[in-house]
Amino acid sequence: MGYVRSVFPLEGYRLLIELNTGSSITVDLSPKLKTARFAELSDQAVFNNVKTDSETVIWGDGVLKIPVFELIDVAVGGM
């Protein structure tokens, strides 16, 4: 799969994840915001404060950390 080169917050609680392979994926997290796991991301300021350590997507100062493979599962409907 490769590692995450960059991650950008988009409108509508979506993320653009760019991989070192040149591929990218858009993940819509809006359906997940009412779940315990993703609830903190419903605060737009928290959602927009996103970064990566190349294997994990991290919000804020570690408020929430999710491995990229989990986010890809969300994108393809597996989670």
DSSP file (Angstrom, degrees, kcal/mol; ACC not computed):
  #  RESIDUE AA STRUCTURE BP1 BP2  ACC     N-H-->O    O-->H-N    N-H-->O    O-->H-N    TCO  KAPPA ALPHA  PHI   PSI    X-CA   Y-CA   Z-CA
    1    1 A M              0   0    0      0, 0.0    20,-0.3     0, 0.0     2,-0.2   0.000 360.0 360.0 360.0 -37.2    0.0    0.0    0.0
    2    2 A G        -     0   0    0     18,-0.1     2,-0.3    17,-0.1    17,-0.0  -0.510 360.0 -67.6  97.3-171.9    2.8    2.5    0.8
    3    3 A Y        -     0   0    0     -2,-0.2    17,-2.7    65,-0.0     2,-0.5  -0.795  49.0 -93.0-119.6 164.7    2.8    5.3    3.3
    4    4 A V  E     -A   19   0A   0     50,-2.7    15,-0.3    -2,-0.3     3,-0.1  -0.626  31.9-178.4 -80.1 124.0    0.8    8.5    3.7
    5    5 A R  E     -     0   0A   0     13,-2.9     2,-0.3    -2,-0.5    14,-0.2   0.846  68.0 -12.4 -86.9 -40.4    2.6   11.5    2.1
    6    6 A S  E     -A   18   0A   0     12,-1.7    12,-2.7    45,-0.1     2,-0.4  -0.990  52.7-153.2-158.4 160.1    0.0   14.0    3.1
    7    7 A V  E     -A   17   0A   0     -2,-0.3    10,-0.2    10,-0.2    43,-0.1  -0.997  12.5-171.4-140.9 134.8   -3.5   14.5    4.4
    8    8 A F  E     -A   16   0A   0      8,-2.3     8,-2.8    -2,-0.4     2,-0.3  -0.988  21.9-127.5-129.8 133.3   -5.8   17.4    3.7
    9    9 A P  E     -A   15   0A   0      0, 0.0     2,-0.3     0, 0.0     6,-0.2  -0.603  30.9-168.3 -75.8 139.7   -9.2   18.2    5.3
   10   10 A L  E >>  -A   14   0A   0      4,-3.4     4,-1.0    -2,-0.3     3,-0.6  -0.759  32.0 -75.1-120.0 168.7  -12.0   18.9    2.7
   11   11 A E  T 34 S+     0   0    0     -2,-0.3     3,-0.3     1,-0.2    -1,-0.1  -0.235 112.6  32.2 -57.2 150.6  -15.5   20.3    3.0
   12   12 A G  T 34 S-     0   0    0      1,-0.2    18,-0.4    -3,-0.1    -1,-0.2   0.775 131.4 -67.4  73.7  27.2  -18.1   18.0    4.4
   13   13 A Y  T <4 S+     0   0    0     -3,-0.6    16,-2.7     1,-0.2    17,-0.5   0.910  95.1 141.1  58.0  45.4  -15.9   16.2    6.8
   14   14 A R  E  <  -AB  10  28A   0     -4,-1.0    -4,-3.4    -3,-0.3     2,-0.4  -0.864  38.9-148.9-113.8 152.9  -13.9   14.5    4.0
   15   15 A L  E     -AB   9  27A   0     12,-2.4    12,-2.6    -2,-0.3     2,-0.6  -0.953   5.7-148.5-119.8 140.4  -10.2   13.8    3.9
   16   16 A L  E     -AB   8  26A   0     -8,-2.8    -8,-2.3    -2,-0.4     2,-0.6  -0.954  19.7-168.3-104.0 116.7   -7.9   13.7    0.9
   17   17 A I  E     -AB   7  25A   0      8,-3.1     8,-2.3    -2,-0.6     2,-0.5  -0.931   2.8-162.9-110.4 121.3   -5.1   11.2    1.7
   18   18 A E  E     -AB   6  24A   0    -12,-2.7   -13,-2.9    -2,-0.6   -12,-1.7  -0.903   7.9-153.3-106.1 128.9   -2.2   11.1   -0.7
   19   19 A L  E >   -A    4   0A   0      4,-3.0     3,-1.8    -2,-0.5   -15,-0.2  -0.605  27.6-115.0 -97.7 158.9    0.1    8.1   -0.7
   20   20 A N  T 3  S+     0   0    0    -17,-2.7   -16,-0.1     1,-0.3   -18,-0.1   0.668 112.2  69.4 -65.8 -15.7    3.8    8.0   -1.6
   21   21 A T  T 3  S-     0   0    0    -20,-0.3    -1,-0.3   -18,-0.3     3,-0.1   0.553 119.3-106.4 -77.9  -7.6    2.8    5.7   -4.5
   22   22 A G  S <  S+     0   0    0     -3,-1.8     2,-0.1     1,-0.4    -2,-0.1   0.262  84.2 121.6  96.6 -10.9    1.1    8.6   -6.3
   23   23 A S        -     0   0    0     -5,-0.0    -4,-3.0     2,-0.0    -1,-0.4  -0.461  42.1-166.6 -79.9 156.8   -2.4    7.3   -5.5
   24   24 A S  E     -B   18   0A   0     -6,-0.2     2,-0.3    -2,-0.1    -6,-0.2  -0.972   6.0-163.7-140.8 158.5   -4.9    9.3   -3.5
   25   25 A I  E     -B   17   0A   0     -8,-2.3    -8,-3.1    -2,-0.3     2,-0.5  -0.998  12.9-142.7-142.5 141.7   -8.1    8.5   -1.8
   26   26 A T  E     -B   16   0A   0     -2,-0.3     2,-0.5   -10,-0.2   -10,-0.2  -0.929  17.4-162.0-106.2 128.5  -11.0   10.6   -0.5
   27   27 A V  E     -B   15   0A   0    -12,-2.6   -12,-2.4    -2,-0.5     2,-0.8  -0.947   8.0-150.9-114.8 121.8  -12.6    9.4    2.8
   28   28 A D  E     +B   14   0A   0     -2,-0.5   -14,-0.2   -14,-0.2   -15,-0.1  -0.826  19.4 172.6 -92.7 109.9  -16.0   10.7    3.8
   29   29 A L    >>  +     0   0    0    -16,-2.7     3,-1.5    -2,-0.8     4,-0.6   0.457  51.3  99.1 -95.8  -1.8  -16.2   10.7    7.6
   30   30 A S  G >4 S+     0   0    0    -17,-0.5     3,-0.9   -18,-0.4     4,-0.2   0.858  80.2  53.1 -58.0 -38.2  -19.5   12.5    7.9
   31   31 A P  G 34 S+     0   0    0      0, 0.0     3,-0.4     0, 0.0    -1,-0.3   0.719 109.0  52.5 -68.6 -16.4  -21.5    9.2    8.4
   32   32 A K  G X4 S+     0   0    0     -3,-1.5     3,-2.1     1,-0.2     6,-0.5   0.541  79.6  93.7 -93.6  -8.6  -19.1    8.2   11.2
   33   33 A L  T << S+     0   0    0     -3,-0.9     9,-0.2    -4,-0.6    -1,-0.2   0.675  81.3  56.2 -65.8 -17.7  -19.4   11.4   13.3
   34   34 A K  T 3  S+     0   0    0     -3,-0.4    -1,-0.3    -4,-0.2     2,-0.2   0.376  89.8  94.9 -93.7   4.7  -22.2   10.1   15.5
   35   35 A T  S <> S-     0   0    0     -3,-2.1     4,-1.5     1,-0.1     3,-0.4  -0.639  85.2-118.9 -92.2 155.0  -20.1    7.1   16.6
   36   36 A A  T  4 S+     0   0    0     -2,-0.2     4,-0.4     1,-0.2     3,-0.2   0.872 111.8  55.7 -58.6 -38.2  -18.1    7.0   19.8
   37   37 A R  T  4 S+     0   0    0      1,-0.2    -1,-0.2     2,-0.1     3,-0.2   0.871 121.5  24.6 -64.4 -38.7  -14.9    6.5   17.8
   38   38 A F  T >4 S+     0   0    0     -6,-0.5     3,-1.9    -3,-0.4     4,-0.3   0.396  88.0 106.7-110.5   1.4  -15.2    9.6   15.6
   39   39 A A  G >< S+     0   0    0     -4,-1.5     3,-2.0     1,-0.3     4,-0.2   0.822  73.5  61.5 -55.7 -38.0  -17.5   11.9   17.6
   40   40 A E  G >  S+     0   0    0     -4,-0.4     3,-1.1     1,-0.3    -1,-0.3   0.732  93.1  67.0 -63.5 -20.7  -14.7   14.4   18.5
   41   41 A L  G <  S+     0   0    0     -3,-1.9     6,-0.3     1,-0.2    -1,-0.3   0.566  75.9  83.7 -78.0  -7.4  -14.2   15.1   14.8
   42   42 A S  G <  S+     0   0    0     -3,-2.0     2,-0.8    -4,-0.3    -1,-0.2   0.704  70.7  88.4 -69.3 -16.6  -17.6   16.8   14.6
   43   43 A D  S X> S-     0   0    0     -3,-1.1     4,-2.6    -4,-0.2     3,-0.5  -0.754  77.9-148.3 -78.4 113.7  -15.9   19.9   15.9
   44   44 A Q  H 3> S+     0   0    0     -2,-0.8     4,-2.5     1,-0.3    -1,-0.2   0.838  94.3  55.5 -57.0 -37.0  -14.7   21.5   12.6
   45   45 A A  H 3> S+     0   0    0      2,-0.2     4,-0.8     1,-0.2    -1,-0.3   0.903 110.7  44.8 -64.1 -40.8  -11.6   23.0   14.2
   46   46 A V  H X4 S+     0   0    0     -3,-0.5     3,-0.8     2,-0.2    14,-0.4   0.936 112.8  51.5 -66.1 -46.6  -10.5   19.6   15.5
   47   47 A F  H 3< S+     0   0    0     -4,-2.6    -2,-0.2    -6,-0.3    -1,-0.2   0.900 109.4  49.7 -57.8 -42.4  -11.3   18.0   12.1
   48   48 A N  H 3< S+     0   0    0     -4,-2.5     2,-1.5     1,-0.2    -1,-0.3   0.674  92.9  78.6 -73.2 -16.6   -9.2   20.6   10.2
   49   49 A N  S << S+     0   0    0     -3,-0.8    11,-2.9    -4,-0.8     2,-0.3  -0.511  71.3 143.2 -90.6  67.1   -6.2   20.1   12.5
   50   50 A V  E     +C   59   0B   0     -2,-1.5     2,-0.3     9,-0.2     9,-0.2  -0.827  17.4 155.2-114.5 145.7   -5.1   16.9   10.8
   51   51 A K  E     -C   58   0B   0      7,-2.4     7,-2.9    -2,-0.3     2,-0.3  -0.885  26.1-129.3-151.5-179.3   -1.7   15.6   10.1
   52   52 A T  E     -C   57   0B   0     -2,-0.3     5,-0.2     5,-0.2   -45,-0.1  -0.974  15.0-157.7-139.5 153.8    0.1   12.3    9.5
   53   53 A D        -     0   0    0      3,-1.7     4,-0.1    -2,-0.3   -48,-0.0   0.096  67.3 -96.4-110.9  18.3    3.1   10.4   10.7
   54   54 A S  S    S+     0   0    0      2,-0.4   -50,-2.7     1,-0.1     3,-0.1   0.015 120.4  41.4  89.7 -20.5    3.1    8.4    7.4
   55   55 A E  S    S+     0   0    0      1,-0.3    13,-2.2   -52,-0.2     2,-0.3   0.556 115.1  43.8-120.9 -20.3    1.2    5.4    8.9
   56   56 A T  E     - D   0  67B   0     11,-0.3    -3,-1.7    12,-0.1     2,-0.5  -0.945  69.1-134.5-130.5 145.5   -1.4    7.1   11.0
   57   57 A V  E     -CD  52  66B   0      9,-3.0     9,-2.6    -2,-0.3     2,-0.4  -0.901  30.9-165.1 -98.7 130.7   -3.7   10.1   10.6
   58   58 A I  E     -CD  51  65B   0     -7,-2.9    -7,-2.4    -2,-0.5     2,-0.4  -0.946  11.0-155.9-125.4 133.3   -3.7   12.2   13.7
   59   59 A W  E >>> -CD  50  64B   0      5,-2.6     4,-1.4    -2,-0.4     5,-1.0  -0.897  61.5 -29.4-108.9 140.0   -6.0   15.0   14.8
   60   60 A G  T 345S-     0   0    0    -11,-2.9     2,-0.4   -14,-0.4    -9,-0.0  -0.218 123.3 -25.1  58.9-145.1   -5.0   17.8   17.1
   61   61 A D  T 345S-     0   0    0      1,-0.1    -1,-0.2    -3,-0.0    -2,-0.0  -0.259 123.6 -54.4 -93.3  45.7   -2.3   16.8   19.6
   62   62 A G  T <45S+     0   0    0     -3,-1.0    -2,-0.2    -2,-0.4     3,-0.2   0.650  91.4 143.6  91.8  17.1   -3.2   13.2   19.4
   63   63 A V  T  <5S+     0   0    0     -4,-1.4     2,-0.3     1,-0.3    -3,-0.2   0.898  82.6   6.3 -52.0 -41.5   -6.9   13.7   20.3
   64   64 A L  E   < -D   59   0B   0     -5,-1.0    -5,-2.6   -24,-0.1     2,-0.4  -0.988  67.8-172.1-146.6 134.2   -7.6   10.9   17.8
   65   65 A K  E     +D   58   0B   0     -2,-0.3    -7,-0.2    -7,-0.2    -9,-0.0  -0.996   8.3 178.3-128.2 127.4   -5.2    8.6   15.9
   66   66 A I  E     -D   57   0B   0     -9,-2.6    -9,-3.0    -2,-0.4     5,-0.1  -0.992  30.3-120.2-132.5 127.0   -6.4    6.3   13.2
   67   67 A P  E >>  -D   56   0B   0      0, 0.0     4,-1.4     0, 0.0     3,-1.1  -0.360  26.6-122.1 -61.3 142.7   -4.2    4.0   11.1
   68   68 A V  H 3> S+     0   0    0    -13,-2.2     4,-2.3     1,-0.3     5,-0.2   0.827 110.4  62.3 -59.5 -32.6   -4.6    4.7    7.4
   69   69 A F  H 3> S+     0   0    0    -14,-0.3     4,-1.7     1,-0.2    -1,-0.3   0.853 102.2  52.4 -63.4 -31.5   -5.7    1.2    6.6
   70   70 A E  H <> S+     0   0    0     -3,-1.1     4,-1.8     2,-0.2    -1,-0.2   0.892 108.6  49.3 -68.2 -39.9   -8.8    1.8    8.8
   71   71 A L  H  X S+     0   0    0     -4,-1.4     4,-2.2     2,-0.2    -2,-0.2   0.864 108.3  53.0 -68.0 -35.4   -9.6    5.0    6.9
   72   72 A I  H  X S+     0   0    0     -4,-2.3     4,-1.9     2,-0.2    -1,-0.2   0.895 106.1  54.3 -66.1 -38.0   -9.3    3.2    3.6
   73   73 A D  H  <>S+     0   0    0     -4,-1.7     5,-3.2     1,-0.2     6,-0.7   0.905 108.0  50.0 -58.8 -41.3  -11.8    0.6    5.0
   74   74 A V  H ><5S+     0   0    0     -4,-1.8     3,-1.1     4,-0.2    -2,-0.2   0.925 108.7  52.7 -61.6 -44.1  -14.2    3.4    5.7
   75   75 A A  H 3<5S+     0   0    0     -4,-2.2    -1,-0.2     1,-0.3    -2,-0.2   0.849 113.5  41.9 -62.3 -35.6  -13.7    4.7    2.2
   76   76 A V  T 3<5S-     0   0    0     -4,-1.9    -1,-0.3    -5,-0.1    -2,-0.2   0.398 118.7-108.5 -94.9   3.5  -14.6    1.4    0.6
   77   77 A G  T < 5S+     0   0    0     -3,-1.1    -3,-0.2    -4,-0.5    -2,-0.1   0.673  83.4 121.3  84.9  17.6  -17.4    0.7    3.0
   78   78 A G      <       0   0    0     -5,-3.2    -4,-0.2    -6,-0.2    -5,-0.1   0.511 360.0 360.0 -92.4  -4.1  -15.8   -2.0    5.1
   79   79 A M              0   0    0     -6,-0.7    -1,-0.2    -5,-0.1    -5,-0.1   0.419 360.0 360.0-117.0 360.0  -16.0   -0.4    8.5
